[in-house]
Structure formats: C-alpha cells, structure tokens
Amino acid sequence: MKRLIGIMISYSLVVGIGCANLKEVTPMVYLPNENCKQVSFKPGLEPEGFNGIKWETNLLTLKGMKLYRKDPSHGGIGFYLKEGDVFKLGNGKIISTQYGFWRGKFYVGMVTIQGLSDWNALKETVFNKFGEGAKPFSNKEEYLWVGKNAVMALRYNEISNGGIFYIRSDSVTKEMEGYRAEVK
C-alpha cells in the first residue's frame, strides 16, 4: 500500500513539476512534452466521487461497507469493499472495487487487475468513459487526468503484469499532505 500512496504522490509531483512554468494555477494542467498535451477530463465528466459515493462522504453513513485492509500511512487509511458493488470491464469481466477512507472521509476509489487482457479491457472502459488521458511517459503504460477536484490515473506494470485505475479527491489528498507535514 505504501507503494500505491507513493504512486499517487508521484503523479502529483509530475503534474506539479510540469506546471512550474505556468504563471497561475488553473484546473487545466500541462505536462512537459513535445506536444504539451492537456491533461483533463472530457467536458462535464470530472467525477464528483466514485461509483455513486461522493468525495468526503462519511464512512458511517454508508451501508454494506466491509473493511478489506488497512494502510498505516498518513495516520491510517482504511480500504473497504462495498457489498454487491463491482466494476465491469469492457470484456464483461467483473472486478471488485476498493474504496479508501481517511479519517472516515471517502477519498479514493480504485480497481486493480492482473493480466494483459484485463488491462486492455480496463483501458478501453476508462477511455470510453473519460477520454484518453495524458501519457506523461512515452515508455510506460500510464495515463493521467486532472480536474478541479479529482485526479485520476491508469497504470500498467509489465513486470508484475498488473494494472491499477483510481480516482481520488484532490481536497482530501491536500488534507492528508497537511497532516503528513504536521507529523514530521
């Protein structure tokens, strides 16, 4: 899980470094590549949450949530599975969805897959819904979307043959970073 948090922070850093030459912060972020490709969601499609759960929803208000695992980073993050909830890939395969809560607030929804076939189906599903994200690294299967309130990433690791898709709340992530700075 520490690696997942590291990946999330890395994406934030990539975006931040890529925007260092911009005079003002805007919801449209640009990455430093030859095309200076825009990183954003299709108009009107920036998520306000994940699978019907809005950002910052209190865990105690949700029914059917079962603790899946705990991550000690940032003072503790609980990952839950929601009873009867799944993510359907373009190939018809059903994948479980994990919901991350920090201090009882919903901040990230994620799906993990194993295998190239499922990766291709996941990538197709995400692209169909949100459009093709920016590809910050030409030598990696990684895509990124940044909005006013959400950051989304899609990544495949050829070595482990695994992939991840997540959408996270930017406001809760900033709170987590503030907490981390206080603790140090």
Backbone as JSON, one array per atom type, in Angstrom:
{
  "sequence": "MKRLIGIMISYSLVVGIGCANLKEVTPMVYLPNENCKQVSFKPGLEPEGFNGIKWETNLLTLKGMKLYRKDPSHGGIGFYLKEGDVFKLGNGKIISTQYGFWRGKFYVGMVTIQGLSDWNALKETVFNKFGEGAKPFSNKEEYLWVGKNAVMALRYNEISNGGIFYIRSDSVTKEMEGYRAEVK",
  "N": [[0.82, -1.18, 0.0], [2.02, 1.18, 0.67], [3.44, 1.64, -1.6], [1.41, 2.25, -3.45], [0.45, 4.68, -2.4], [2.77, 6.11, -2.76], [2.85, 6.13, -5.56], [0.61, 7.69, -6.1], [1.41, 10.13, -4.99], [3.64, 10.59, -6.58], [2.46, 11.01, -9.09], [1.2, 13.45, -8.52], [3.45, 15.03, -8.11], [4.63, 14.92, -10.67], [2.74, 16.29, -12.18], [2.79, 18.75, -10.82], [5.48, 19.59, -11.2], [5.49, 19.74, -13.95], [3.88, 21.93, -14.29], [5.26, 24.03, -13.33], [6.17, 26.19, -14.8], [3.97, 27.68, -15.41], [2.11, 30.7, -15.04], [-0.1, 31.06, -13.4], [-2.16, 29.05, -11.31], [-4.3, 26.73, -12.71], [-7.27, 24.8, -13.47], [-6.72, 23.3, -15.69], [-4.07, 21.39, -16.6], [-0.75, 21.13, -17.77], [1.6, 18.95, -19.24], [5.16, 18.55, -19.46], [6.02, 17.92, -22.42], [6.79, 17.21, -25.88], [4.42, 17.77, -27.24], [2.97, 19.14, -25.39], [0.64, 18.23, -24.13], [-2.71, 18.54, -23.07], [-4.07, 17.8, -19.88], [-6.89, 16.59, -18.86], [-10.35, 15.96, -17.97], [-12.99, 14.72, -20.11], [-15.22, 17.27, -21.18], [-17.5, 18.08, -18.64], [-17.33, 15.6, -17.41], [-15.8, 15.24, -15.14], [-15.26, 13.4, -12.28], [-17.3, 13.44, -9.35], [-16.98, 11.85, -7.33], [-16.88, 8.33, -6.74], [-18.32, 5.59, -8.25], [-20.9, 6.36, -7.36], [-20.5, 7.24, -4.75], [-19.88, 10.15, -3.15], [-17.11, 12.48, -2.92], [-15.55, 12.88, 0.24], [-17.63, 11.79, 1.69], [-18.95, 10.52, 4.68], [-17.85, 7.57, 6.13], [-19.43, 6.19, 8.0], [-22.01, 6.72, 7.2], [-22.6, 5.07, 5.16], [-23.9, 2.02, 3.89], [-23.27, -1.52, 4.01], [-20.49, -1.63, 3.82], [-17.4, -3.21, 4.02], [-14.5, -3.8, 5.82], [-11.49, -4.15, 4.13], [-8.71, -3.89, 4.04], [-6.02, -2.31, 5.87], [-4.03, 0.61, 5.81], [-1.19, 2.01, 7.18], [-0.17, 4.54, 6.52], [-0.19, 8.14, 6.45], [-1.46, 8.47, 8.9], [-3.34, 6.52, 8.91], [-5.29, 4.68, 6.72], [-8.24, 3.34, 5.63], [-9.32, 0.69, 3.65], [-12.11, -0.39, 1.89], [-14.57, -2.78, 0.84], [-17.57, -2.67, -0.96], [-20.6, -4.13, -0.32], [-21.96, -6.13, -2.81], [-21.11, -4.44, -4.84], [-19.45, -3.8, -7.88], [-17.02, -3.48, -10.54], [-17.34, -3.29, -13.93], [-15.58, -4.58, -16.59], [-14.73, -3.8, -20.04], [-14.63, -6.21, -21.4], [-16.51, -7.68, -20.19], [-15.83, -8.91, -17.82], [-16.0, -9.03, -14.28], [-14.82, -6.98, -11.69], [-13.61, -6.43, -8.39], [-14.15, -3.47, -6.42], [-12.31, -1.09, -4.63], [-12.64, 1.08, -1.87], [-11.26, 3.91, -0.49], [-10.79, 5.38, 2.67], [-9.99, 8.15, 4.61], [-9.54, 9.25, 7.81], [-12.22, 8.72, 8.14], [-13.39, 9.89, 5.92], [-14.37, 9.66, 2.54], [-12.02, 9.24, 0.01], [-10.71, 7.96, -2.17], [-11.29, 5.85, -4.96], [-10.71, 2.66, -6.29], [-9.55, 0.25, -8.7], [-8.04, -2.81, -9.3], [-6.2, -4.87, -11.54], [-5.11, -7.97, -13.06], [-3.05, -9.15, -15.55], [-2.63, -8.93, -19.12], [-4.84, -9.0, -20.89], [-7.02, -8.22, -19.25], [-6.04, -5.7, -18.6], [-6.11, -4.37, -21.1], [-8.89, -4.36, -21.49], [-9.71, -2.84, -19.27], [-8.44, -0.4, -19.8], [-9.71, 0.31, -22.22], [-12.36, 0.59, -21.27], [-12.12, 2.74, -19.43], [-11.1, 4.8, -21.12], [-13.27, 5.03, -22.91], [-15.21, 6.09, -21.23], [-14.05, 8.43, -20.04], [-12.38, 9.64, -21.88], [-9.19, 9.79, -23.58], [-6.48, 9.96, -21.48], [-3.65, 12.04, -20.55], [-0.38, 11.01, -21.49], [2.18, 10.83, -19.66], [4.71, 9.62, -19.74], [6.53, 8.34, -22.31], [7.54, 5.79, -22.49], [6.1, 4.16, -20.81], [3.08, 2.52, -19.77], [1.02, 4.51, -18.76], [-1.49, 6.76, -17.74], [-3.03, 9.93, -17.24], [-5.37, 12.11, -15.68], [-6.5, 15.29, -14.77], [-8.5, 17.31, -12.79], [-10.6, 19.96, -11.45], [-11.31, 19.06, -8.91], [-10.61, 16.41, -8.74], [-8.28, 13.75, -9.31], [-7.16, 11.41, -11.61], [-5.86, 8.24, -12.46], [-4.37, 5.77, -14.56], [-2.65, 2.84, -14.82], [-0.25, 0.49, -15.95], [1.88, -2.2, -15.17], [4.35, -3.81, -16.69], [6.17, -5.68, -15.73], [5.14, -6.8, -13.33], [2.77, -7.5, -14.39], [0.41, -6.31, -13.73], [-2.29, -3.98, -13.2], [-3.65, -0.74, -12.39], [-6.38, 1.37, -11.66], [-7.45, 4.44, -10.59], [-9.4, 6.96, -8.93], [-9.15, 9.94, -7.24], [-9.93, 12.21, -4.56], [-8.99, 15.52, -4.72], [-9.07, 17.5, -2.75], [-9.2, 16.1, -0.28], [-6.8, 14.73, -0.47], [-5.01, 16.85, -0.26], [-5.5, 17.59, 2.37], [-4.5, 15.32, 3.62], [-1.8, 15.52, 2.96], [-1.19, 17.83, 4.38], [-1.56, 16.89, 6.98], [0.48, 15.03, 7.08], [2.71, 16.73, 6.89], [2.48, 18.07, 9.32], [2.96, 16.04, 11.15], [5.62, 15.43, 10.78]],
  "CA": [[0.0, 0.0, 0.0], [2.92, 2.33, 0.65], [3.79, 1.86, -3.0], [0.27, 2.92, -4.07], [0.49, 6.08, -1.95], [3.91, 6.69, -3.47], [2.45, 6.35, -6.95], [-0.3, 8.84, -6.11], [2.21, 11.33, -4.74], [4.47, 10.78, -7.77], [1.63, 11.67, -10.12], [1.02, 14.83, -8.11], [4.71, 15.71, -8.37], [4.8, 15.05, -12.12], [1.87, 17.37, -12.6], [3.3, 19.99, -10.24], [6.71, 19.97, -11.9], [5.11, 20.11, -15.32], [3.18, 23.21, -14.27], [6.07, 25.03, -12.65], [6.39, 27.36, -15.63], [2.72, 28.4, -15.6], [2.06, 31.88, -14.19], [-1.15, 30.9, -12.41], [-2.67, 27.69, -11.21], [-5.59, 26.58, -13.34], [-7.65, 23.4, -13.46], [-6.13, 22.64, -16.85], [-2.66, 21.2, -16.31], [0.01, 20.72, -18.94], [2.81, 18.2, -18.96], [6.28, 19.0, -20.27], [6.46, 17.05, -23.5], [6.84, 17.92, -27.15], [3.09, 18.21, -27.66], [2.39, 19.87, -24.27], [-0.73, 17.72, -24.14], [-3.59, 18.92, -21.96], [-4.49, 16.73, -19.0], [-8.17, 16.93, -18.27], [-11.45, 15.06, -18.26], [-13.91, 15.19, -21.13], [-16.07, 18.3, -20.57], [-18.64, 17.62, -17.87], [-17.16, 14.24, -16.91], [-14.94, 15.11, -13.97], [-16.0, 12.7, -11.23], [-17.55, 14.06, -8.05], [-16.82, 10.72, -6.44], [-16.6, 7.09, -7.44], [-19.42, 4.62, -8.17], [-22.04, 6.88, -6.61], [-20.1, 7.76, -3.44], [-19.26, 11.47, -3.35], [-15.91, 12.78, -2.14], [-15.68, 13.28, 1.63], [-18.75, 11.13, 2.36], [-18.55, 9.86, 5.92], [-17.96, 6.11, 6.07], [-20.51, 5.72, 8.87], [-23.31, 6.93, 6.55], [-22.72, 4.1, 4.06], [-24.28, 0.66, 4.28], [-22.66, -2.62, 3.27], [-19.05, -1.48, 3.67], [-16.65, -4.22, 4.78], [-13.08, -3.5, 5.83], [-10.71, -5.05, 3.31], [-7.33, -3.8, 4.52], [-5.64, -1.03, 6.46], [-2.72, 1.12, 5.46], [-0.84, 2.93, 8.26], [0.32, 5.83, 6.07], [-1.0, 9.35, 6.68], [-2.25, 8.31, 10.1], [-4.27, 5.4, 8.76], [-6.26, 4.69, 5.62], [-8.99, 2.1, 5.58], [-9.86, 0.33, 2.34], [-13.33, -1.16, 2.07], [-15.34, -3.31, -0.28], [-18.99, -2.41, -0.74], [-21.4, -5.31, -0.59], [-22.67, -6.15, -4.09], [-20.6, -3.44, -5.78], [-18.38, -4.29, -8.75], [-16.64, -2.67, -11.7], [-17.43, -4.18, -15.09], [-14.64, -4.27, -17.67], [-15.28, -3.85, -21.39], [-14.72, -7.6, -21.86], [-17.56, -8.32, -19.41], [-15.33, -9.42, -16.56], [-16.36, -8.25, -13.1], [-13.68, -6.76, -10.81], [-14.03, -5.75, -7.15], [-13.77, -2.07, -6.28], [-11.9, -0.72, -3.28], [-12.93, 2.46, -1.5], [-10.34, 4.35, 0.54], [-11.27, 6.41, 3.58], [-9.01, 8.74, 5.52], [-10.26, 9.91, 8.91], [-13.64, 8.5, 7.92], [-13.86, 10.58, 4.71], [-14.07, 8.98, 1.29], [-11.09, 9.99, -0.81], [-10.21, 7.31, -3.38], [-11.88, 4.6, -5.43], [-9.73, 2.05, -7.18], [-9.73, -1.08, -9.26], [-6.77, -3.41, -9.72], [-6.36, -6.02, -12.44], [-3.95, -8.81, -13.34], [-3.03, -9.71, -16.89], [-2.7, -8.01, -20.26], [-6.21, -8.99, -21.41], [-7.83, -7.35, -18.38], [-5.52, -4.34, -18.75], [-6.67, -3.8, -22.33], [-10.32, -4.14, -21.26], [-9.81, -1.72, -18.33], [-8.03, 0.8, -20.54], [-10.81, 0.62, -23.14], [-13.5, 1.04, -20.46], [-11.81, 4.07, -18.9], [-11.02, 5.73, -22.25], [-14.62, 5.25, -23.43], [-15.97, 6.92, -20.3], [-13.42, 9.69, -19.68], [-11.47, 10.13, -22.91], [-7.81, 9.36, -23.39], [-5.73, 10.86, -20.62], [-2.29, 12.36, -20.98], [0.58, 9.93, -21.3], [3.36, 11.6, -19.29], [5.96, 8.92, -20.04], [6.35, 7.62, -23.58], [7.99, 4.4, -22.36], [5.29, 3.46, -19.81], [1.63, 2.49, -19.95], [0.44, 5.32, -17.7], [-2.33, 7.84, -18.23], [-3.36, 10.82, -16.15], [-6.39, 13.13, -15.88], [-6.54, 16.19, -13.63], [-9.6, 18.26, -12.84], [-10.63, 20.91, -10.34], [-11.49, 18.37, -7.63], [-10.25, 14.99, -8.81], [-7.15, 13.28, -10.11], [-7.41, 10.02, -12.0], [-4.7, 7.63, -13.1], [-4.48, 4.43, -15.1], [-1.25, 2.43, -14.96], [0.04, -0.93, -16.12], [3.26, -2.55, -14.93], [4.64, -5.01, -17.5], [6.95, -6.64, -14.96], [4.23, -7.52, -12.43], [1.6, -7.86, -15.19], [-0.74, -5.79, -13.0], [-2.7, -2.63, -13.51], [-4.47, -0.03, -11.42], [-7.16, 2.53, -12.06], [-8.0, 5.09, -9.41], [-9.84, 8.34, -8.94], [-9.05, 10.41, -5.86], [-10.32, 13.58, -4.24], [-7.85, 16.41, -4.57], [-9.16, 18.23, -1.47], [-8.82, 15.2, 0.82], [-5.37, 14.47, -0.62], [-4.31, 18.02, 0.29], [-5.61, 17.46, 3.83], [-3.58, 14.25, 4.01], [-0.45, 16.06, 2.86], [-1.06, 18.74, 5.51], [-1.4, 16.04, 8.16], [1.82, 14.44, 6.99], [3.67, 17.79, 7.19], [2.36, 18.35, 10.75], [3.53, 14.93, 11.9], [7.09, 15.46, 10.64]],
  "C": [[0.86, 1.25, 0.0], [3.29, 2.67, -0.79], [2.68, 2.6, -3.72], [0.25, 4.39, -3.69], [1.64, 6.79, -2.64], [3.59, 7.01, -4.91], [1.56, 7.58, -7.03], [0.48, 10.14, -5.93], [3.09, 11.62, -5.95], [3.7, 11.45, -8.89], [1.43, 13.13, -9.8], [2.28, 15.63, -8.4], [4.94, 15.92, -9.86], [3.97, 16.22, -12.63], [2.39, 18.7, -12.1], [4.55, 20.48, -10.94], [6.4, 20.42, -13.31], [4.46, 21.46, -15.39], [4.03, 24.32, -13.7], [6.27, 26.29, -13.48], [5.11, 28.13, -15.91], [2.66, 29.55, -14.61], [0.97, 31.78, -13.14], [-1.65, 29.47, -12.43], [-4.07, 27.66, -11.81], [-5.98, 25.11, -13.29], [-7.1, 22.63, -14.65], [-4.63, 22.58, -16.61], [-1.97, 20.7, -17.56], [1.25, 19.99, -18.51], [3.91, 18.64, -19.89], [6.69, 17.95, -21.3], [6.36, 17.82, -24.81], [5.48, 18.43, -27.62], [2.41, 19.07, -26.6], [0.92, 19.52, -24.14], [-1.5, 18.09, -22.87], [-4.03, 17.68, -21.18], [-5.81, 17.13, -18.37], [-9.2, 15.88, -18.63], [-12.22, 15.59, -19.46], [-14.82, 16.22, -20.46], [-17.3, 17.69, -19.89], [-18.49, 16.24, -17.25], [-16.21, 14.11, -15.72], [-15.74, 14.48, -12.84], [-16.14, 13.52, -9.95], [-17.43, 13.01, -6.95], [-16.54, 9.5, -7.28], [-17.76, 6.13, -7.19], [-20.56, 5.08, -7.25], [-21.72, 7.38, -5.21], [-19.35, 9.07, -3.68], [-18.05, 11.64, -2.45], [-16.31, 13.27, -0.75], [-16.91, 12.71, 2.33], [-18.23, 10.39, 3.58], [-18.83, 8.36, 5.8], [-19.16, 5.6, 6.85], [-21.9, 5.9, 8.24], [-23.57, 5.91, 5.44], [-23.05, 2.71, 4.59], [-23.51, -0.35, 3.44], [-21.16, -2.5, 3.06], [-18.34, -2.46, 4.6], [-15.16, -3.91, 4.68], [-12.32, -4.58, 5.07], [-9.26, -5.09, 3.78], [-7.09, -2.41, 5.09], [-4.24, -0.68, 6.02], [-2.35, 2.15, 6.54], [-0.4, 4.32, 7.81], [-0.69, 6.94, 6.32], [-1.89, 9.22, 7.91], [-3.3, 7.22, 10.01], [-5.3, 5.6, 7.67], [-6.94, 3.33, 5.63], [-9.53, 1.88, 4.18], [-10.99, -0.66, 2.53], [-13.85, -1.69, 0.74], [-16.79, -3.05, 0.05], [-19.78, -3.63, -1.2], [-22.17, -5.17, -1.91], [-22.17, -5.18, -5.14], [-19.44, -4.02, -6.58], [-18.11, -3.27, -9.85], [-16.61, -3.61, -12.89], [-16.48, -3.69, -16.18], [-15.35, -4.39, -19.02], [-15.43, -5.27, -21.93], [-15.77, -8.39, -21.07], [-17.12, -8.86, -18.07], [-15.67, -8.46, -15.42], [-15.16, -8.19, -12.15], [-14.19, -6.08, -9.54], [-13.45, -4.34, -7.12], [-13.4, -1.81, -4.84], [-12.18, 0.76, -3.06], [-12.04, 2.83, -0.34], [-10.9, 5.5, 1.34], [-10.14, 6.86, 4.49], [-9.77, 9.55, 6.54], [-11.77, 9.85, 8.68], [-14.22, 9.15, 6.69], [-13.44, 9.8, 3.47], [-13.13, 9.84, 0.45], [-10.59, 9.29, -2.07], [-11.01, 6.04, -3.67], [-10.88, 3.98, -6.39], [-10.08, 0.62, -7.55], [-8.35, -1.58, -9.65], [-7.06, -4.64, -10.58], [-5.04, -6.77, -12.55], [-4.09, -9.32, -14.76], [-3.27, -8.68, -17.99], [-4.11, -7.91, -20.83], [-7.1, -8.07, -20.57], [-7.36, -5.91, -18.45], [-6.13, -3.67, -19.98], [-8.16, -3.49, -22.18], [-10.53, -2.95, -20.32], [-9.5, -0.41, -19.04], [-9.14, 1.24, -21.49], [-12.02, 1.19, -22.39], [-13.29, 2.47, -19.97], [-11.76, 5.11, -20.02], [-12.41, 6.04, -22.81], [-15.42, 6.19, -22.53], [-15.39, 8.32, -20.11], [-12.56, 10.32, -20.77], [-10.06, 9.66, -22.61], [-7.07, 10.39, -22.57], [-4.37, 11.17, -21.22], [-1.4, 11.17, -20.67], [1.92, 10.59, -20.97], [4.69, 10.94, -19.62], [5.76, 8.08, -21.29], [6.73, 6.14, -23.47], [7.19, 3.6, -21.32], [3.82, 3.53, -20.18], [0.98, 3.18, -18.75], [-0.33, 6.46, -18.34], [-2.82, 8.64, -17.03], [-4.41, 11.84, -16.58], [-6.39, 13.99, -14.62], [-7.69, 17.16, -13.83], [-9.52, 19.22, -11.68], [-10.62, 20.2, -8.99], [-11.05, 16.92, -7.62], [-9.02, 14.77, -9.67], [-7.42, 11.81, -10.39], [-6.17, 9.49, -12.71], [-5.03, 6.2, -13.51], [-3.06, 3.98, -15.4], [-1.14, 0.92, -15.08], [1.53, -1.17, -15.94], [3.54, -3.87, -15.65], [5.39, -6.07, -16.71], [6.03, -7.47, -14.06], [2.97, -8.0, -13.15], [0.3, -7.41, -14.5], [-1.04, -4.36, -13.38], [-3.56, -2.05, -12.41], [-5.16, 1.14, -12.08], [-7.69, 3.15, -10.78], [-8.44, 6.5, -9.72], [-9.79, 8.79, -7.49], [-9.47, 11.87, -5.75], [-9.07, 14.42, -4.03], [-7.89, 17.11, -3.21], [-8.76, 17.34, -0.3], [-7.32, 14.88, 0.73], [-4.56, 15.63, -0.05], [-4.37, 18.0, 1.81], [-4.62, 16.42, 4.34], [-2.14, 14.74, 3.98], [-0.18, 17.04, 4.0], [-0.83, 17.98, 6.81], [0.02, 15.49, 8.19], [2.89, 15.47, 7.36], [3.65, 18.11, 8.69], [3.08, 17.3, 11.59], [5.06, 14.95, 11.86], [7.72, 16.4, 11.56]]
}
